[in-house]
Each structure stands twice: as structure tokens, then as C-alpha cells.
Amino acid sequence: MAVLVWQDDLNTGIDVIDHQHMRIVEMLNHLHAAQTSMHRLAVAEVIDELIDYTMSHFAFEEELMEEAGYPFCAAHKRVHEIFGKRVLEYRMRFQAGEDVTDELRNMLSRWLFNHIRGDDQAYAPAVKAHLNKFAREHEQGGWLSRTVKRLFG
């Protein structure tokens, strides 16, 4: 499988999420490089880092969706949970000595790109609206500074 390249249609318009997604793509490319090096320990380290980072990304994404009141947050979270179990099975197979690197990388890249283009693009408008509202409410400082300005000019 060739090196993965970020494509513009993967952008959600939420910078922090897009950067996290780009980091996952970068890690998938590191997995390819580690596999090419034929060092099992390097592959294991990348798999662990990739899984850990992806799971923390999911938690972050879910928190944003919840805060934004995204109506399909529970369903999106369930998709993450199912995916997490699937990836952990790959980790266990690898730890048992099976070479799952190609299979894992192919599955991850297909799943990630499809997930971003579908599920993540679906929540993006709600999260962007929430983040924009939050920024507007806080651009003039907290409630105390806004109150002081309103009362005392």
C-alpha cells in the first residue's frame, strides 16, 4: 500500500479536529515505514501509539459533539466503540505473533477516510456553530469584564 496523502475533502473545517485527523494519517504512514524496516518492536510501538492517539481523539471529538448538542452523538460514539474493539483485536493478534500490519493499515485508512467523509462531516456544522458561539461570547472576556464594561463603560 502506498503512502497516504491528505486530501482536501477530508477537512471538516474544525482546525483542531483536522489536525488530529492529519496526525492519524501521519501515524498510518509511520506504520508503513516501520513495517518496511522489518523491526517488529518499531511496528509494535507505532501500533500502540496509533491506537492510543486515536482513542483519545475519539474522546475529544465526542466531548465536542456533546457540548454542541449534536443529536446523533450517541450513535457516533457507538461507531467509535465498535471501531475501538476492532482495533484492539488487531493489537492482540499482533501481540500473539501474527503479522497484521498490512491488514490493519488497509482497514484503518479505509475506515478513517470513510468515517471522516461521512460521520465526521455530518457533525461538523453543529460543532462549528457551537465553537463560533463560544468564541463570540468569550471574545470580550468573561462575564465579569463584560458586566463591568456594560455598567461603567
Protein Blocks (a to p, Z undefined) as FASTA:
>chain_A
ZZddddfklpgoiaklmmmmmmmmmmmmmmmmmmmnopaklmmmmmmmmmmmmmmmmmmm
mmmmmmnopaklmmmmmmmmmmmmmmmmmmmmmmnopafklmmmmmmmmmmmmmmmmmmm
mmmmmmmmmmmmmmmmmmnopfklmmmmmmnZZ
